[in-house]
């Protein structure tokens, strides 16, 4: 979604530059509008990078949690607390998945 918006914004900036070059838009107004559009584009790119970074971070956390759960379950295999421990780890897993 944001990637499509970025592509559209870049295309709009290119079209406006072309319009300024061929004289369809006054140079001073066009340059000011291009500067404003580029500022909006940078903001959208930053927003997308923050979103991607948070998703990557969550993926790493979930991978670490998965590994820890598997190791704990291996350590306590055939132990009397295996079943309650399994239920507890699944509750933690579910809670982590719901967090943003």
Backbone atoms as SQL, in Angstrom:
CREATE TABLE atoms (id INTEGER PRIMARY KEY, chain TEXT, resi INTEGER, resn TEXT, atom TEXT, x REAL, y REAL, z REAL);
INSERT INTO atoms VALUES
  (1, 'A', 1, 'UNK', 'N', 0.818, -1.178, 0.000),
  (2, 'A', 1, 'UNK', 'CA', 0.000, 0.000, 0.000),
  (3, 'A', 1, 'UNK', 'C', 0.871, 1.254, 0.000),
  (4, 'A', 2, 'UNK', 'N', 1.774, 1.377, 0.980),
  (5, 'A', 2, 'UNK', 'CA', 2.646, 2.541, 1.018),
  (6, 'A', 2, 'UNK', 'C', 3.604, 2.548, -0.170),
  (7, 'A', 3, 'UNK', 'N', 4.044, 1.375, -0.608),
  (8, 'A', 3, 'UNK', 'CA', 4.953, 1.308, -1.754),
  (9, 'A', 3, 'UNK', 'C', 4.263, 1.826, -3.012),
  (10, 'A', 4, 'UNK', 'N', 2.984, 1.502, -3.176),
  (11, 'A', 4, 'UNK', 'CA', 2.229, 2.015, -4.323),
  (12, 'A', 4, 'UNK', 'C', 2.078, 3.523, -4.238),
  (13, 'A', 5, 'UNK', 'N', 1.825, 4.014, -3.037),
  (14, 'A', 5, 'UNK', 'CA', 1.690, 5.463, -2.841),
  (15, 'A', 5, 'UNK', 'C', 3.000, 6.174, -3.165),
  (16, 'A', 6, 'UNK', 'N', 4.120, 5.581, -2.767),
  (17, 'A', 6, 'UNK', 'CA', 5.426, 6.168, -3.068),
  (18, 'A', 6, 'UNK', 'C', 5.653, 6.208, -4.573),
  (19, 'A', 7, 'UNK', 'N', 5.327, 5.127, -5.260),
  (20, 'A', 7, 'UNK', 'CA', 5.469, 5.096, -6.719),
  (21, 'A', 7, 'UNK', 'C', 4.615, 6.167, -7.381),
  (22, 'A', 8, 'UNK', 'N', 3.380, 6.311, -6.920),
  (23, 'A', 8, 'UNK', 'CA', 2.483, 7.320, -7.482),
  (24, 'A', 8, 'UNK', 'C', 3.013, 8.733, -7.227),
  (25, 'A', 9, 'UNK', 'N', 3.536, 8.966, -6.024),
  (26, 'A', 9, 'UNK', 'CA', 4.080, 10.284, -5.704),
  (27, 'A', 9, 'UNK', 'C', 5.295, 10.600, -6.575),
  (28, 'A', 10, 'UNK', 'N', 6.162, 9.607, -6.782),
  (29, 'A', 10, 'UNK', 'CA', 7.329, 9.820, -7.635),
  (30, 'A', 10, 'UNK', 'C', 6.904, 10.130, -9.067),
  (31, 'A', 11, 'UNK', 'N', 5.878, 9.444, -9.538),
  (32, 'A', 11, 'UNK', 'CA', 5.374, 9.688, -10.894),
  (33, 'A', 11, 'UNK', 'C', 4.768, 11.090, -10.997),
  (34, 'A', 12, 'UNK', 'N', 4.036, 11.510, -9.974),
  (35, 'A', 12, 'UNK', 'CA', 3.462, 12.860, -9.971),
  (36, 'A', 12, 'UNK', 'C', 4.556, 13.925, -10.002),
  (37, 'A', 13, 'UNK', 'N', 5.621, 13.708, -9.254),
  (38, 'A', 13, 'UNK', 'CA', 6.741, 14.654, -9.244),
  (39, 'A', 13, 'UNK', 'C', 7.393, 14.700, -10.621),
  (40, 'A', 14, 'UNK', 'N', 7.576, 13.540, -11.243),
  (41, 'A', 14, 'UNK', 'CA', 8.170, 13.503, -12.581),
  (42, 'A', 14, 'UNK', 'C', 7.311, 14.248, -13.586),
  (43, 'A', 15, 'UNK', 'N', 5.995, 14.030, -13.518),
  (44, 'A', 15, 'UNK', 'CA', 5.082, 14.712, -14.442),
  (45, 'A', 15, 'UNK', 'C', 5.122, 16.224, -14.246),
  (46, 'A', 16, 'UNK', 'N', 5.175, 16.655, -12.992),
  (47, 'A', 16, 'UNK', 'CA', 5.232, 18.094, -12.719),
  (48, 'A', 16, 'UNK', 'C', 6.537, 18.687, -13.228),
  (49, 'A', 17, 'UNK', 'N', 7.648, 17.978, -13.044),
  (50, 'A', 17, 'UNK', 'CA', 8.932, 18.459, -13.581),
  (51, 'A', 17, 'UNK', 'C', 8.867, 18.608, -15.100),
  (52, 'A', 18, 'UNK', 'N', 8.275, 17.612, -15.747),
  (53, 'A', 18, 'UNK', 'CA', 8.120, 17.686, -17.205),
  (54, 'A', 18, 'UNK', 'C', 7.274, 18.885, -17.601),
  (55, 'A', 19, 'UNK', 'N', 6.199, 19.120, -16.858),
  (56, 'A', 19, 'UNK', 'CA', 5.318, 20.247, -17.159),
  (57, 'A', 19, 'UNK', 'C', 6.043, 21.577, -16.974),
  (58, 'A', 20, 'UNK', 'N', 6.904, 21.669, -15.973),
  (59, 'A', 20, 'UNK', 'CA', 7.685, 22.894, -15.760),
  (60, 'A', 20, 'UNK', 'C', 8.668, 23.086, -16.905),
  (61, 'A', 21, 'UNK', 'N', 9.319, 22.009, -17.318),
  (62, 'A', 21, 'UNK', 'CA', 10.318, 22.096, -18.391),
  (63, 'A', 21, 'UNK', 'C', 9.717, 22.535, -19.712),
  (64, 'A', 22, 'UNK', 'N', 8.501, 22.103, -20.031),
  (65, 'A', 22, 'UNK', 'CA', 7.908, 22.485, -21.316),
  (66, 'A', 22, 'UNK', 'C', 7.055, 23.751, -21.206),
  (67, 'A', 23, 'UNK', 'N', 6.992, 24.337, -20.015),
  (68, 'A', 23, 'UNK', 'CA', 6.321, 25.617, -19.847),
  (69, 'A', 23, 'UNK', 'C', 4.835, 25.545, -19.554),
  (70, 'A', 24, 'UNK', 'N', 4.287, 24.384, -19.279),
  (71, 'A', 24, 'UNK', 'CA', 2.865, 24.267, -18.946),
  (72, 'A', 24, 'UNK', 'C', 2.562, 24.828, -17.564),
  (73, 'A', 25, 'UNK', 'N', 3.573, 24.792, -16.700),
  (74, 'A', 25, 'UNK', 'CA', 3.433, 25.304, -15.333),
  (75, 'A', 25, 'UNK', 'C', 4.523, 26.336, -15.123),
  (76, 'A', 26, 'UNK', 'N', 4.156, 27.464, -14.474),
  (77, 'A', 26, 'UNK', 'CA', 5.151, 28.505, -14.200),
  (78, 'A', 26, 'UNK', 'C', 6.270, 27.920, -13.343),
  (79, 'A', 27, 'UNK', 'N', 7.470, 28.293, -13.689),
  (80, 'A', 27, 'UNK', 'CA', 8.654, 27.717, -13.025),
  (81, 'A', 27, 'UNK', 'C', 8.631, 27.917, -11.513),
  (82, 'A', 28, 'UNK', 'N', 8.365, 29.137, -11.034),
  (83, 'A', 28, 'UNK', 'CA', 8.415, 29.377, -9.594),
  (84, 'A', 28, 'UNK', 'C', 7.336, 28.585, -8.843),
  (85, 'A', 29, 'UNK', 'N', 6.144, 28.514, -9.401),
  (86, 'A', 29, 'UNK', 'CA', 5.069, 27.749, -8.766),
  (87, 'A', 29, 'UNK', 'C', 5.379, 26.249, -8.831),
  (88, 'A', 30, 'UNK', 'N', 5.911, 25.815, -9.949),
  (89, 'A', 30, 'UNK', 'CA', 6.241, 24.394, -10.118),
  (90, 'A', 30, 'UNK', 'C', 7.342, 23.945, -9.184),
  (91, 'A', 31, 'UNK', 'N', 8.374, 24.775, -9.055),
  (92, 'A', 31, 'UNK', 'CA', 9.493, 24.424, -8.179),
  (93, 'A', 31, 'UNK', 'C', 9.022, 24.361, -6.725),
  (94, 'A', 32, 'UNK', 'N', 8.187, 25.296, -6.327),
  (95, 'A', 32, 'UNK', 'CA', 7.669, 25.288, -4.949),
  (96, 'A', 32, 'UNK', 'C', 6.816, 24.039, -4.701),
  (97, 'A', 33, 'UNK', 'N', 5.987, 23.706, -5.664),
  (98, 'A', 33, 'UNK', 'CA', 5.131, 22.519, -5.517),
  (99, 'A', 33, 'UNK', 'C', 5.968, 21.240, -5.511),
  (100, 'A', 34, 'UNK', 'N', 7.000, 21.171, -6.341),
  (101, 'A', 34, 'UNK', 'CA', 7.889, 19.999, -6.357),
  (102, 'A', 34, 'UNK', 'C', 8.560, 19.838, -4.997),
  (103, 'A', 35, 'UNK', 'N', 9.031, 20.937, -4.417),
  (104, 'A', 35, 'UNK', 'CA', 9.677, 20.874, -3.103),
  (105, 'A', 35, 'UNK', 'C', 8.704, 20.338, -2.056),
  (106, 'A', 36, 'UNK', 'N', 7.465, 20.812, -2.107),
  (107, 'A', 36, 'UNK', 'CA', 6.448, 20.353, -1.160),
  (108, 'A', 36, 'UNK', 'C', 6.151, 18.856, -1.371),
  (109, 'A', 37, 'UNK', 'N', 6.028, 18.448, -2.620),
  (110, 'A', 37, 'UNK', 'CA', 5.749, 17.040, -2.928),
  (111, 'A', 37, 'UNK', 'C', 6.904, 16.139, -2.500),
  (112, 'A', 38, 'UNK', 'N', 8.147, 16.608, -2.675),
  (113, 'A', 38, 'UNK', 'CA', 9.299, 15.810, -2.263),
  (114, 'A', 38, 'UNK', 'C', 9.337, 15.657, -0.739),
  (115, 'A', 39, 'UNK', 'N', 8.927, 16.697, -0.028),
  (116, 'A', 39, 'UNK', 'CA', 8.863, 16.619, 1.428),
  (117, 'A', 39, 'UNK', 'C', 7.826, 15.565, 1.847),
  (118, 'A', 40, 'UNK', 'N', 6.669, 15.567, 1.203),
  (119, 'A', 40, 'UNK', 'CA', 5.644, 14.561, 1.479),
  (120, 'A', 40, 'UNK', 'C', 6.160, 13.158, 1.152),
  (121, 'A', 41, 'UNK', 'N', 6.874, 13.044, 0.045),
  (122, 'A', 41, 'UNK', 'CA', 7.430, 11.753, -0.368),
  (123, 'A', 41, 'UNK', 'C', 8.417, 11.239, 0.670),
  (124, 'A', 42, 'UNK', 'N', 9.303, 12.104, 1.152),
  (125, 'A', 42, 'UNK', 'CA', 10.263, 11.697, 2.181),
  (126, 'A', 42, 'UNK', 'C', 9.541, 11.224, 3.443),
  (127, 'A', 43, 'UNK', 'N', 8.474, 11.919, 3.833),
  (128, 'A', 43, 'UNK', 'CA', 7.693, 11.514, 4.999),
  (129, 'A', 43, 'UNK', 'C', 7.069, 10.138, 4.815),
  (130, 'A', 44, 'UNK', 'N', 6.557, 9.881, 3.623),
  (131, 'A', 44, 'UNK', 'CA', 5.954, 8.579, 3.336),
  (132, 'A', 44, 'UNK', 'C', 7.009, 7.476, 3.337),
  (133, 'A', 45, 'UNK', 'N', 8.180, 7.763, 2.795),
  (134, 'A', 45, 'UNK', 'CA', 9.274, 6.785, 2.788),
  (135, 'A', 45, 'UNK', 'C', 9.703, 6.468, 4.219),
  (136, 'A', 46, 'UNK', 'N', 9.819, 7.485, 5.060),
  (137, 'A', 46, 'UNK', 'CA', 10.184, 7.261, 6.463),
  (138, 'A', 46, 'UNK', 'C', 9.134, 6.409, 7.154),
  (139, 'A', 47, 'UNK', 'N', 7.868, 6.697, 6.886),
  (140, 'A', 47, 'UNK', 'CA', 6.769, 5.925, 7.478),
  (141, 'A', 47, 'UNK', 'C', 6.868, 4.457, 7.059),
  (142, 'A', 48, 'UNK', 'N', 7.160, 4.215, 5.797),
  (143, 'A', 48, 'UNK', 'CA', 7.279, 2.843, 5.301),
  (144, 'A', 48, 'UNK', 'C', 8.475, 2.131, 5.943),
  (145, 'A', 49, 'UNK', 'N', 9.595, 2.841, 6.083),
  (146, 'A', 49, 'UNK', 'CA', 10.774, 2.243, 6.705),
  (147, 'A', 49, 'UNK', 'C', 10.506, 1.886, 8.159),
  (148, 'A', 50, 'UNK', 'N', 9.783, 2.744, 8.879),
  (149, 'A', 50, 'UNK', 'CA', 9.451, 2.462, 10.278),
  (150, 'A', 50, 'UNK', 'C', 8.550, 1.233, 10.366),
  (151, 'A', 51, 'UNK', 'N', 7.588, 1.128, 9.468),
  (152, 'A', 51, 'UNK', 'CA', 6.680, -0.015, 9.449),
  (153, 'A', 51, 'UNK', 'C', 7.454, -1.304, 9.177),
  (154, 'A', 52, 'UNK', 'N', 8.315, -1.263, 8.176),
  (155, 'A', 52, 'UNK', 'CA', 9.117, -2.434, 7.809),
  (156, 'A', 52, 'UNK', 'C', 10.043, -2.826, 8.951),
  (157, 'A', 53, 'UNK', 'N', 10.647, -1.844, 9.583),
  (158, 'A', 53, 'UNK', 'CA', 11.561, -2.106, 10.695),
  (159, 'A', 53, 'UNK', 'C', 10.833, -2.771, 11.854),
  (160, 'A', 54, 'UNK', 'N', 9.618, -2.303, 12.160),
  (161, 'A', 54, 'UNK', 'CA', 8.876, -2.903, 13.273),
  (162, 'A', 54, 'UNK', 'C', 8.470, -4.335, 12.945),
  (163, 'A', 55, 'UNK', 'N', 8.119, -4.603, 11.685),
  (164, 'A', 55, 'UNK', 'CA', 7.771, -5.970, 11.286),
  (165, 'A', 55, 'UNK', 'C', 8.989, -6.885, 11.357),
  (166, 'A', 56, 'UNK', 'N', 10.145, -6.394, 10.918),
  (167, 'A', 56, 'UNK', 'CA', 11.369, -7.183, 10.988),
  (168, 'A', 56, 'UNK', 'C', 11.723, -7.492, 12.439),
  (169, 'A', 57, 'UNK', 'N', 11.587, -6.482, 13.305),
  (170, 'A', 57, 'UNK', 'CA', 11.900, -6.652, 14.720),
  (171, 'A', 57, 'UNK', 'C', 10.972, -7.696, 15.349),
  (172, 'A', 58, 'UNK', 'N', 9.672, -7.623, 15.016),
  (173, 'A', 58, 'UNK', 'CA', 8.729, -8.588, 15.567),
  (174, 'A', 58, 'UNK', 'C', 9.064, -9.997, 15.069),
  (175, 'A', 59, 'UNK', 'N', 9.432, -10.132, 13.821),
  (176, 'A', 59, 'UNK', 'CA', 9.807, -11.443, 13.277),
  (177, 'A', 59, 'UNK', 'C', 10.997, -12.034, 14.015),
  (178, 'A', 60, 'UNK', 'N', 11.983, -11.197, 14.313),
  (179, 'A', 60, 'UNK', 'CA', 13.155, -11.673, 15.054),
  (180, 'A', 60, 'UNK', 'C', 12.772, -12.087, 16.475),
  (181, 'A', 61, 'UNK', 'N', 11.916, -11.296, 17.114),
  (182, 'A', 61, 'UNK', 'CA', 11.463, -11.641, 18.467),
  (183, 'A', 61, 'UNK', 'C', 10.697, -12.961, 18.474),
  (184, 'A', 62, 'UNK', 'N', 9.831, -13.136, 17.486),
  (185, 'A', 62, 'UNK', 'CA', 9.043, -14.372, 17.420),
  (186, 'A', 62, 'UNK', 'C', 9.939, -15.577, 17.140),
  (187, 'A', 63, 'UNK', 'N', 10.939, -15.400, 16.308),
  (188, 'A', 63, 'UNK', 'CA', 11.871, -16.500, 16.031),
  (189, 'A', 63, 'UNK', 'C', 12.638, -16.880, 17.295),
  (190, 'A', 64, 'UNK', 'N', 13.068, -15.877, 18.057),
  (191, 'A', 64, 'UNK', 'CA', 13.767, -16.151, 19.309),
  (192, 'A', 64, 'UNK', 'C', 12.863, -16.838, 20.325),
  (193, 'A', 65, 'UNK', 'N', 11.621, -16.386, 20.398),
  (194, 'A', 65, 'UNK', 'CA', 10.661, -16.998, 21.321),
  (195, 'A', 65, 'UNK', 'C', 10.393, -18.445, 20.920),
  (196, 'A', 66, 'UNK', 'N', 10.247, -18.678, 19.629),
  (197, 'A', 66, 'UNK', 'CA', 10.008, -20.043, 19.147),
  (198, 'A', 66, 'UNK', 'C', 11.163, -20.961, 19.547),
  (199, 'A', 67, 'UNK', 'N', 12.362, -20.476, 19.358),
  (200, 'A', 67, 'UNK', 'CA', 13.545, -21.287, 19.711),
  (201, 'A', 67, 'UNK', 'C', 13.580, -21.555, 21.208),
  (202, 'A', 68, 'UNK', 'N', 13.305, -20.536, 22.011),
  (203, 'A', 68, 'UNK', 'CA', 13.321, -20.707, 23.468),
  (204, 'A', 68, 'UNK', 'C', 12.248, -21.706, 23.912),
  (205, 'A', 69, 'UNK', 'N', 11.066, -21.606, 23.328),
  (206, 'A', 69, 'UNK', 'CA', 9.983, -22.531, 23.678),
  (207, 'A', 69, 'UNK', 'C', 10.365, -23.966, 23.326),
  (208, 'A', 70, 'UNK', 'N', 10.913, -24.155, 22.139),
  (209, 'A', 70, 'UNK', 'CA', 11.310, -25.510, 21.735),
  (210, 'A', 70, 'UNK', 'C', 12.391, -26.086, 22.656),
  (211, 'A', 71, 'UNK', 'N', 13.349, -25.255, 23.048),
  (212, 'A', 71, 'UNK', 'CA', 14.423, -25.719, 23.944),
  (213, 'A', 71, 'UNK', 'C', 13.858, -26.068, 25.323),
  (214, 'A', 72, 'UNK', 'N', 12.971, -25.227, 25.840),
  (215, 'A', 72, 'UNK', 'CA', 12.358, -25.500, 27.149),
  (216, 'A', 72, 'UNK', 'C', 11.562, -26.796, 27.102),
  (217, 'A', 73, 'UNK', 'N', 10.798, -26.978, 26.037),
  (218, 'A', 73, 'UNK', 'CA', 9.987, -28.193, 25.918),
  (219, 'A', 73, 'UNK', 'C', 10.879, -29.434, 25.796),
  (220, 'A', 74, 'UNK', 'N', 12.019, -29.291, 25.130),
  (221, 'A', 74, 'UNK', 'CA', 12.954, -30.413, 25.013),
  (222, 'A', 74, 'UNK', 'C', 13.548, -30.754, 26.383),
  (223, 'A', 75, 'UNK', 'N', 13.922, -29.721, 27.141),
  (224, 'A', 75, 'UNK', 'CA', 14.523, -29.937, 28.457),
  (225, 'A', 75, 'UNK', 'C', 13.549, -30.644, 29.403),
  (226, 'A', 76, 'UNK', 'N', 12.276, -30.254, 29.348),
  (227, 'A', 76, 'UNK', 'CA', 11.288, -30.807, 30.275),
  (228, 'A', 76, 'UNK', 'C', 10.445, -31.934, 29.665),
  (229, 'A', 77, 'UNK', 'N', 10.944, -32.525, 28.600),
  (230, 'A', 77, 'UNK', 'CA', 10.224, -33.643, 27.974),
  (231, 'A', 77, 'UNK', 'C', 10.102, -34.795, 28.970),
  (232, 'A', 78, 'UNK', 'N', 8.922, -35.393, 29.031),
  (233, 'A', 78, 'UNK', 'CA', 8.622, -36.506, 29.938),
  (234, 'A', 78, 'UNK', 'C', 8.724, -36.118, 31.416),
  (235, 'A', 79, 'UNK', 'N', 8.670, -34.842, 31.703),
  (236, 'A', 79, 'UNK', 'CA', 8.676, -34.360, 33.082),
  (237, 'A', 79, 'UNK', 'C', 7.225, -34.108, 33.489),
  (238, 'A', 80, 'UNK', 'N', 6.881, -34.230, 34.760),
  (239, 'A', 80, 'UNK', 'CA', 5.492, -34.002, 35.179),
  (240, 'A', 80, 'UNK', 'C', 4.976, -32.588, 34.863),
  (241, 'A', 81, 'UNK', 'N', 5.866, -31.629, 34.757),
  (242, 'A', 81, 'UNK', 'CA', 5.387, -30.271, 34.461),
  (243, 'A', 81, 'UNK', 'C', 5.318, -29.986, 32.956),
  (244, 'A', 82, 'UNK', 'N', 5.579, -30.996, 32.148),
  (245, 'A', 82, 'UNK', 'CA', 5.593, -30.775, 30.692),
  (246, 'A', 82, 'UNK', 'C', 4.270, -30.215, 30.181),
  (247, 'A', 83, 'UNK', 'N', 3.159, -30.802, 30.581),
  (248, 'A', 83, 'UNK', 'CA', 1.856, -30.366, 30.078),
  (249, 'A', 83, 'UNK', 'C', 1.512, -28.934, 30.504),
  (250, 'A', 84, 'UNK', 'N', 1.621, -28.586, 31.804),
  (251, 'A', 84, 'UNK', 'CA', 1.335, -27.196, 32.177),
  (252, 'A', 84, 'UNK', 'C', 2.319, -26.206, 31.543),
  (253, 'A', 85, 'UNK', 'N', 3.561, -26.649, 31.412),
  (254, 'A', 85, 'UNK', 'CA', 4.561, -25.786, 30.788),
  (255, 'A', 85, 'UNK', 'C', 4.215, -25.534, 29.323),
  (256, 'A', 86, 'UNK', 'N', 3.757, -26.579, 28.650),
  (257, 'A', 86, 'UNK', 'CA', 3.349, -26.439, 27.252),
  (258, 'A', 86, 'UNK', 'C', 2.195, -25.433, 27.132),
  (259, 'A', 87, 'UNK', 'N', 1.208, -25.555, 28.004),
  (260, 'A', 87, 'UNK', 'CA', 0.074, -24.624, 27.988),
  (261, 'A', 87, 'UNK', 'C', 0.528, -23.192, 28.250),
  (262, 'A', 88, 'UNK', 'N', 1.441, -23.027, 29.195),
  (263, 'A', 88, 'UNK', 'CA', 1.947, -21.687, 29.518),
  (264, 'A', 88, 'UNK', 'C', 2.717, -21.092, 28.343),
  (265, 'A', 89, 'UNK', 'N', 3.558, -21.894, 27.705),
  (266, 'A', 89, 'UNK', 'CA', 4.335, -21.366, 26.573),
  (267, 'A', 89, 'UNK', 'C', 3.425, -21.003, 25.399),
  (268, 'A', 90, 'UNK', 'N', 2.366, -21.764, 25.191),
  (269, 'A', 90, 'UNK', 'CA', 1.434, -21.438, 24.105),
  (270, 'A', 90, 'UNK', 'C', 0.659, -20.155, 24.416),
  (271, 'A', 91, 'UNK', 'N', 0.361, -19.930, 25.686),
  (272, 'A', 91, 'UNK', 'CA', -0.303, -18.684, 26.083),
  (273, 'A', 91, 'UNK', 'C', 0.617, -17.489, 25.838),
  (274, 'A', 92, 'UNK', 'N', 1.888, -17.652, 26.183),
  (275, 'A', 92, 'UNK', 'CA', 2.863, -16.585, 25.934),
  (276, 'A', 92, 'UNK', 'C', 2.998, -16.338, 24.436),
  (277, 'A', 93, 'UNK', 'N', 3.067, -17.411, 23.659),
  (278, 'A', 93, 'UNK', 'CA', 3.187, -17.300, 22.197),
  (279, 'A', 93, 'UNK', 'C', 1.998, -16.522, 21.613),
  (280, 'A', 94, 'UNK', 'N', 0.794, -16.885, 22.050),
  (281, 'A', 94, 'UNK', 'CA', -0.410, -16.213, 21.555),
  (282, 'A', 94, 'UNK', 'C', -0.402, -14.732, 21.925),
  (283, 'A', 95, 'UNK', 'N', 0.009, -14.448, 23.123),
  (284, 'A', 95, 'UNK', 'CA', 0.053, -13.050, 23.570),
  (285, 'A', 95, 'UNK', 'C', 1.065, -12.248, 22.761),
  (286, 'A', 96, 'UNK', 'N', 2.214, -12.851, 22.486),
  (287, 'A', 96, 'UNK', 'CA', 3.230, -12.156, 21.687),
  (288, 'A', 96, 'UNK', 'C', 2.734, -11.880, 20.271),
  (289, 'A', 97, 'UNK', 'N', 1.972, -12.790, 19.709),
  (290, 'A', 97, 'UNK', 'CA', 1.460, -12.596, 18.356),
  (291, 'A', 97, 'UNK', 'C', 0.458, -11.445, 18.290),
  (292, 'A', 98, 'UNK', 'N', -0.263, -11.210, 19.378),
  (293, 'A', 98, 'UNK', 'CA', -1.256, -10.153, 19.380),
  (294, 'A', 98, 'UNK', 'C', -0.630, -8.775, 19.616),
  (295, 'A', 99, 'UNK', 'N', 0.563, -8.737, 20.194),
  (296, 'A', 99, 'UNK', 'CA', 1.224, -7.457, 20.437),
  (297, 'A', 99, 'UNK', 'C', 1.695, -6.845, 19.136),
  (298, 'A', 100, 'UNK', 'N', 1.685, -5.525, 19.113),
  (299, 'A', 100, 'UNK', 'CA', 2.173, -4.824, 17.917),
  (300, 'A', 100, 'UNK', 'C', 3.597, -4.389, 18.100);
